[in-house]
Amino acid sequence: MRRLGISIYPEKDTEEHIHTYLKQAADFGAKRIFSCLLSVTKNPEEIKAEFKRMNRYAHELGFEVVLDVSPKVFSKLGISYSDLSFFQEIEADGIRLDQGFTGNEEAMMTYNPQGLSIEINMSNDTHTVDTIMDYEPDTYHLTGCHNFYPHRYTGLSLDHFISCTQNFKKYGLHTAAFVGCASEDCFGPWIAKEGLCTLEMHRNLPLDVQIKHMIEIGLIDDILISNCYPSEEEMRRLKKLDLSLVTFEVEPVESLPELFHKVIFDELQMNRGDVNENMIRSTQTRVKYASETFPIFNAPAIIKRGDVMVESSLHGHYAGEVQIAKADMENTGLTNVIGHVREEELFLLDDLRPWQKFRFVEK
């Protein structure tokens, strides 16, 4: 099951405020917490007490907690890679290794008696995970997670992201990646506040659109909000978000007839397998509603990219077919335009896969 997650940074805020956010995040459906030990500056006992309180409260709300660590953190806190009991003491569920080893060490760590998940950095297109797999790890306790990038223009390209992720998915491993809130007031573990995303193309996109893109790509299991804190509007959108498939937000035309509203917003849509460059076609509606009559009520001369269409009955056996324009086109006069996809989501049209399912959500 795909999960939504959040990030918290105890050294940057009060426990009271963090607890409030955890309750809000549980309300909008988040199930996992990423937190970072890389930037913590307190002494080991303070860190242990603070994280134990936080993790215990998180567990009460149903969260899984994974902590980002490095050799420097291990040295500072007196932790050995052969003894991970420190993380059990602070009630963490897993650790993310920001830096790796030879492969044998990571494989051995997956057999830790504490039952912690061991998460590997996914953002380098190397054979690291292949080497780890050569050493026969416990794959039920081995996962992968991408980096986030607070400096503008340093995030991953889409092609690199997909290649890196497929290195892990070919072994059936659980994966994670980051998306970021839009506000300039949002913060992460570092000084830079230029967004905090895995994919550079996400840096200026609305939070829910970034998540929709991750869903469309289909390779990421846990989608983690990397910075604090989402706005009330962002949280409202997250609460309504369907994590199981791509959704397109559509603003319908005025006085949309009930039949057209039903065909668009009540049905599961599916991109046909014989895809083309001009439009996305969802044809099951013309089968289900074959006995209905679809009159012409809004057929502009030019169909614009992002327009959502329903074919009229004058188009014969195409009647009731749902389409989304991927390019501007001339209208034959037989095609109804019933609404338009949200502008920030238009790029999602280009990468919808053959047979991929989707839904429309009314603005």
N, C-alpha and C positions, 0 to 999 in steps of 0.2 A: 504494500500500500504506500502510495506517495504521501509524504508528510511535509508539513510546513514547520519551520523552526525559527527561533530568534537567537539573538546574541546579547549577552549582558557583560558588563565590565565593572565589577565591584569597586575597583580602585578609582572609578570616575564618578560615582554617585552614592547616595545614601541607601542603606538597606531598605528603608521604608519606601522610597521611590521605586526601587527595583522590585519589591514585593507587589506594589501596585501594578507595575507593568506586567509581572508574571500572571497576575489575575486577569488582566486585560487580554494578554496573549492566549491564555487558556480559553477565554471566551470566544476569540476569533479562530480557534481551532489549532493553535500551535501545539506540537507534541515533543519538540526537541529543543535543547539549549546548547549553544556553542558559547564557551567562555575561554578567556585567554590568560594563561599564566606567563606569557612572554614579557609582558610589560609591567608585571606586578613588582613593587619595590619594597614591600613590608617584610618583616622577619618571618621565618617559617612558622612560628607558633601563631602569629596574628593571621597569616594566610590560611593556616589550617582551620582556625576557629571561624573565620569569616566565610570561607567556602563551605564548611560543614553546615553552617546555619542556612546559607543560601540553597545548597543542594537538597537539604532535608525539606525545606519549604517547597522547592520545585517538585520533589517527588510526591508531596501531598497533593499537588495539582496535576499529577500525571505526566510530568516531563521526564525525558531521558537527558542526562547531562554529559557532554563530552568536553574535555579541556585541552586546549592547544599547548603543547610543550616542546622543548628543544633540549639538546645536551647542556646548554647553559643553565636552563631551569633546573635540570636534574642535579647539576653540580651545586647550584646555590641552595637547593632544598635538601641536599644529601640523599638523593634517591638513586637507586641502582636499577638498571634495566632488567636485572634478574630478580628484583624485589619491588613490586609495584604496590605494596601494602599501603603506602602513603595515600594513594588515590582511593583505596577502599575506606581508609579512615575518614576521609572528607566526603565520603558517600557519592563519589563520581561513578558514572557508568562506563566511561571510556576515555581514552586519550588520543589526541591527534598528534602524530609525529611530524612536526614542521620540517625536520631534516631526517634523512634516512641513514641506514647502515649498509651492511653488506648483503642483506637479504636473509641470512641465517638468523640474525638477531631478531628481526621483525617476526619471522616465522616462529621462533621460540617464544616470543612474547605473547603470541596468540593463545598459548597454553597456560597463561598465568592463572594461578589457583583462585584469584579474586574474581575471575569471570569478566574482566574488563574487555571491551572492544578495543581493537588496535586499528587506528585510522591512518592511512597513508596519504601523503601529499600527491594529488592527482595532476598537478598543473605542468609537469615536465614530461615531454613526449620521449620517454626513455624506456628501457626494458626493466626498470626497477621492479615492477609488479611481477614480471615473468621470472625474475631471479628469486623473489620471495616465494612464488609458487613452486619453483624447483625444489625448495626446502620443505615442502609439504606442510604448510600452515594449517591451523584450524580455521577454515574459511567461514565458519559461523561467527568467528570473532575477528574477522579481517574485513575492513571497509576502506573506502577511498573518499577523499574530500578535496575539492579544489581550494586554491588560495583566493583571497580577495585583494584588491589593488586600490589603495587610497589616493594614489597619484594619478591625475588625469593623463590619459594616453598610454598608460602602462598595462591596462587590462588585456586579457587574452583575445585573440581573434577567434571568430566562430569556427573556422576550419581546424585550428589548433585545439580548441576546446573539445570539439567532437572527436578528433583523433586521440587525444589523451584519455577521454572518457571511455572510448571503445576499448582501450587497452585493459580497463578494469571490467567492463561489462561482458567481455568475452569469457570471463571466468565466473560470471554470475554474481559478482560482488556488489554489495550495496554502495550507492554513490551519493555524494552531496556537492552542492555548489551554492554560491552566495548571490543575493540580490540586495539592493540598497534603497533606503528611504531617500526622498527627493529633497527634503529641507536642508538648507545650509546650516541649520542649528544642530543637525544630527551629528553624532560623534561615534568614533570607534576607539580602538586602543592606542592609535597614534595621533600625532598633531594634525596631519593633513586632513582637511575636510572637503575633499573634492569628489565625494561619492565613495562608495565602498562596495564595488561589484567584482564579480569574476570576469564577466564579458565586457569589454570596453564599449561595445555597442549599446549596452544597457545603461550607461552612466547618466544619461539625461532623460531616460524614459520613466513614466509613472511606475510606482512599485508593483501594482497589480499587472501591468503589461509585461514587466520583466518576468514575473512568475508565469504568466500565460505563455511566454516564449519558451521558458524552461519546460513547461508541460508539452508544448508542441514538439520540441526537440525529442523528447521521450526517453532520454538517457539518464535523467537525474531522479533519484528516489527522495532525497531530502533537500528541500529548497529553503535555504537559511537566510533570514533577514540579518544583515551583518552589522548595521549601525542602529543607534538609539536616538530618538524613539519615533516610531511611526506616528503620524498625525491622526486625529480622530477620523478624518475623512479616509485616510489610508486604511485604518483599522476597520471602518465600516465596509469598505470594499472587500477587504480580506475575509470578513465574516461571510460574505455572500459568494465568495469565489469557489467554483467547483474544481477540485484538484484532479479529478479523474479524466478530464478531457479539455480540449481547447474550447473556449467560449468567446464569441464575438459580441461586443456591446453594440447594439443597433438603435438608432433613433428612427422610429417609424414616421411615415408621412401622416399628416392630419387626416382624420376620418377614415382610418384604415378599416376596411370591411372585416367582420368577425372571422369569416372563413380564411382570409389571408393571414390574419393575426394568429389563428390556430395553426396553420400550416408552418408558419415561421417559428413561433415561440413555444409551441407545445410539442414539437417533434424532435427526435434525435436525427441529426443530419449526418450524411456520409459523403465524402468526396469520392466521385467515381474513380475506378481504377485506370480508365483510359483518359488521363489528364491532358489538358491543353493549356496554351499560354494566355488565353483570353478570359476564361471564367472557371470558377469552381462550380461543379454540377452535383446536386443532391437529388437523385431521381426517385427515391422510394415514395416520396409524397405523391407523385403522379400515379402510382399504383394504388396507394391507400385511398386516395381521394378521386379515383377514376369516375365515380358516379356524380361528382360535383361539377357545377358550372363555374368557371373562372372568367368573369367579365373583364373587359378592358376598363380600367378606371384611372390609371396614371401611367401614360406611355410617352415620356419625353423623347424628343428627336435624338438626343445624345445621351447615352448611358455612360456614367462616370465611374472611374476606378473606385471600388468600395461600395457601389450601389448594390443593394440586395434586391433580387428580382424574383417574380413568380410569373411563369408563362400563362397566357390566357388560353381559353378553350378554342379560340380561333387558330391556335398553333397545332391543332390536331392532337396527336398522341403525346406531345410535350406538355399538354395542359396540366398545371399544378406543379411542374418541376421548379425546384428552388435553385437559384444561382447567385453567385457573387462575382461581380465584375473585377477582373484583375487588370484590366486596361480600359481606356475610353473606347467606346464602340458606337456605331450608328444603330439606332433602334429600327426594327422593321415595322414598328407600329403595333406589334402584337405582344410585346413584353411589358409587364407592369413593373415599375420600380416602387417598392414598398417601404424603403428606408435606406439608411447609409451606415456603414461600419464606422465606428469611432476612429478619428484620424490617426491617433497614436498606435492603433492596432493594424493599420493597413499593411505594414511590412509582413505581418503574420500570414497574409494571403499567399505569399510567394513560396513558402516552405511547407505548406500543408501537404502531407504525403498522400499518395494514392490509397484509397480505402480508409483514410483517417477519419474518425468520428469527431463531430463538433456540435455545439449548440449555439443558439442566439439568445442573448439576454437583452431585455428591453431597457433602454436608457430611462 
